């Protein structure tokens, strides 16, 4: 009995040593994640989804499925670049889903089965239209003092009606050749839409990290009044930010229509929810001033992987909507807890 009691209280027994090793490993993990800053949660979430996917669906990690996930992420990814800029200024853009639908229809109509305008003109006009719509959103927000939520919600309805009116409520076909190559082509083993997405993230990240405008975006989101008093032209920053947001939505509309070879008036329905979820999951605060595009990229991949995994597991699309809403809610709650 005495030997038994001595073994239980022995500090050199395997159980305490195992516990010490676990705590040491956890401290090392925390230290390693510190360099990711607000994106640390996205890193953990990404790794967990990958592990879960491999365990639940053997085909999840196949080369074909990985490329499929990347293609699915491409449209969402470019939209989240613009959404990140907006949310960093403590704003919101709910219009990006239905304006993307409008841009996909406009692009298809302009291309007109290859007999319309050249692809370069189609691309420039569609992206310029996106920037103009973003400027209109910003103008009402800035100079009329209307909340971004209300303005962009109204623009969502306007864009939806415009897309349905222009298309007659039906997809516009006829996309082929170089236009279709933007959605289905590859450069080497890498799909063209993925290259477009990576280039958009790289450019956006450079702007945010290394340009005066990028620093001003963080300043405006962190404390708008302090930014104004320090000489930052807050209205100008917001104008450019909303223009970037809808220009990215236009690029997303081009990618979508190129992938499916039609302009669809319902292409971006609900996409704004995915975009907001991706940005928040990536560590960007909904209250502005904190976040990065590197985290947003992880967030977009997480959303696409969740959608892909749920499809592989034959989960109802209605249930998938519930999952996305819960993701946003949990992410915001955890962020507020970390702030406190």
N, C-alpha and C positions, 0 to 999 in steps of 0.2 A: 504494500500500500504506500509506504513511504517513497519507494522508487517511482510509483505512479504519480504521487503528488509533486515530486521533484521534477518529473518530466513535464507536467502541466505548467509549472511555473518557470521552467527553464527558458531564459531569454534567447538562448541559442537554438531553440527548437525550430523546425522548418516553417511553421506558420508565421511567427513574427518576422523571420528573415524574408519570406515571400511578400508579406505586407510592406516591409521596408523597400523591397525591390520595386513593387508596384508604385509606391509613392514617388520613388526616385524617377521611374520611367515617366510618370504623369508630369513631374516637374520639368523634365527634359522636353516633353511634348509641348507644355505650355510655353516654355522658353522658345522653342522652335516656331510656334505659332504667333509669337509676339510681333515678329517682323511683318506679318500679314495685316496687322492692325485691325480695322473694322471688318476686313475680309476673312478673318480667321474662321468665323462661323461658316462661311461659304466653303472654305477648304474642307472643314470637317464634314459638312453636309454632302459635298461632292464625293468624298471618299466613302461615306456611309451608303449613298445611293448606288455607287459602283459595286460595293461589296454585296448589298442587298440584291441588286440585279443579277450578279453572277450566281448567287445562291438560289434565287427563285426561278430564273429563266436561263437555261444553258446557252441559248442563242444570243443572249444580251451582249456578250463580249465578242461576238463574231465580227470579222472585218466588215462584212456586208452591213450588219446592223449598226456598227460604229459609224460608218460612212452615212448611213441613213439618218442617224441622230444628228450628225453634223449638218447634213442638208436641211433637216427640219429646224435646226437652230438658226440657220442663216437669216431667214426672214425676221424672226423674233430678235435675233442678235442685233441687226442694224437698227431696229426700232428702239431697242433698249439703250443704245448709245445716246440718241436724242433724249430719251426719257431720263437718263442719268443727269444730263446737263440741267434739265428742267427741275428735277427733284433736288439737286444740289443747291438751287436758288430758293428752295422751300416752296416751289410751285408744283403744279400737276398738269398733265395734258391727257385728258380723257378722250380726245378726238382722234388719236393716232390709229385706232383700229378701223374706224369707218372712213377716215380720210385715205388710209391705205387702200381700201376697197375702191374708192373713187379714182385714185391714181392708177390702179391696175386697169380699170375700165378705160380711162383716158389714154393710157399707153397703148392698149389694144386698138382703140379707135384710130389713133394717129398712125399706127403702123399699117393698119388696114390690109392685112393679108399680104404684106410685102409690097403693096402697090402704093402705099401712102408715103409718108415722110421717111427720110433715112433714119437709121437707128440712132445716130448721134443727135439728131434734132429731137427725136422722141425722148431720149434720155434727158437732154438739157431742158426741154420744155416741162417735162413731168417734175423734175427736181425743182425747177424754178417755180412751178405752180405750188409745190409743197412749201417752199420758202415763203411765198406770198400769203398762203393760208396761215402759216405760223406768224407772219408779221401782223396779219389781221387779228388773230387771237391776242397777240401782245399789245396791240394798239388799244383794244377795248379794255384789257386788264390794266394797262398803265394809265391811259389818259381818261378813262371813265371810271376807274377805281372798282371795277367789278371783280369778284373773286375768280381766280383761275378755274376752280371747280365748275362754276356756273358757265363761264364763257366757253370752255372746252367741251362741256356737256352739250351746250347748244350747238356748237360746231359739229359734234358727233352726229346730231340729228340732221343738221343741214347737209353734211357730207353723205349721209346714208340716203337721204331723199334725192340728192343730186345724182348719186351713182345709179340708183334704181330708175330715175327718170331718163338719164342718158342711155342706159342699156336696155330700157324697156323691161327691166326686171329679170333679164336673162343674161347668161354669160356671153361675152363677145369673143369669138374665136378668131382663127387666122394667124396666130403668132407662129412664126417659123424662122428658119434660117439662123442668122446671127442673133436675133432676139431670143429665140428658143435656146441657143447655145449658152446664153447667160444663166439659164436655169438648169440645163441638163448636161452641159459640156464639162470637160475636165482638162486640167493642165497637168500632165503626168497622172499620178494617182489621185490628185486633189481636185474635188469638184469646184467648178467656177464660183458658185454661190458662197462656198466656204472661203475662198480667196477674197471675195468682195467683203464678206463679213470681217475677216481678220484685218484687211486693209482699213476698213472703217473704224474698227476698235483701235488700231495702231495710230491712226490720224487723230482720233478723238482723245486718246490718252496723251499724245504729244501736246495737243492744244491745252488740255487741263493742267499738265505738269510743267510745261516749259514756256508758256506764253503769258503776257500780262492779262489778257482776257480770261484765261483759265484761273489765274489767282483771284481775279475779281469775282468770278462765279462763286468760289468758295467764300469770299468775303461777304458777298451779298446774302448768301444763304446762312452764314453764321450770325450776322447781325446787320440787317439792312440799313438801319439808321446810322450805325457806326461807319458803315461803308460809305454812306452818303456824306457824312461829316468829314471823312478822310479824303474826299475829292473824287471818289469813284462815281462815274455816270451810271447810276443804277438803272435808269430807264433804258439806256443803250444796251447794257448787259442783258436785261430781260428780253429786249427785242431780238437780239442776236440768238439768244437761247431758244426762244420759241420758234424762230426760223429754222434753227438746226434740228429741232425736234420733228417738225413736219417734213423737212427735207429728207431726214432719215426714214420717215414713214413712206415718202415717195419712192425712195430707193428700195424699201421693203416691198412696195407694191409692184415694182418692176421685177424683183426677184420672184415674187409669187407668180405673176402672170407668165414669166419666162419658164418657170418650172412646170406649170400645168397647161401652158399654151393657150390660156384664155384670160380675159379680164373679167373678174367675178365681182358683182356688186355686194357680195357677202363675204369676200375674201378675208377681211380683218375683223369679223364679228367676234367680240370678246378678247381680241388681242391685247387691248389696253390693260386688261386684268393680268395677263401673263407678263406683260412688260413691267408693270408695277411690282409684281411678285418677284421677278428676276432682279430688279434693281434693289429692292429691300433685302432679299436674300443675300445679295452681294455685299451687304454692309453699308449701303447708303442710307442715311437717316431721312425719313420723310419730313423732318423738321429743318432740313437743309444744312449745308456747311461741312458735312462729313461723308466720305465715300470715295470710290475710285472705279474706273472702268474695268480694271483687272478683276475686281470683285464682281462687277456686273456680268462679265463674261462667264464666270463660274455660275452665277445665278441663272443665266440663260441656259447654260448646259444642264443645270439641275432640273429646271422646268421641263426641258425637252426629254431628259432621261426619265423623269417621272411619267410624262405622257407616254413615252415609248414603252416603259416597263408595264404600265397599266394596260396598254393595248396588247402587249405580249401575254398578259395574264387574263385577257378577255374581260376586263373590268368595264362596266357601263360608262359611256362618256358623261352621263349625268353625274355619276359618282366622282368622276375626274374633276368636274367643276367644284364640287364640295371640297375636294382635296386642295385645290388651288386657293380657295378662299381661306381655308384653315392655315395654309402656309403663310399667307400674308399676315393673318391675325397673330399667329405664334411668333413670327419674326418681329413684328412691331412690339409685342409684349416683352419679348426678350431684350430688345434694344432699349426700351424704357427702363427695364430692370437694371441693365448695365449702366445706364446714365445715372440712375439713383445711387 
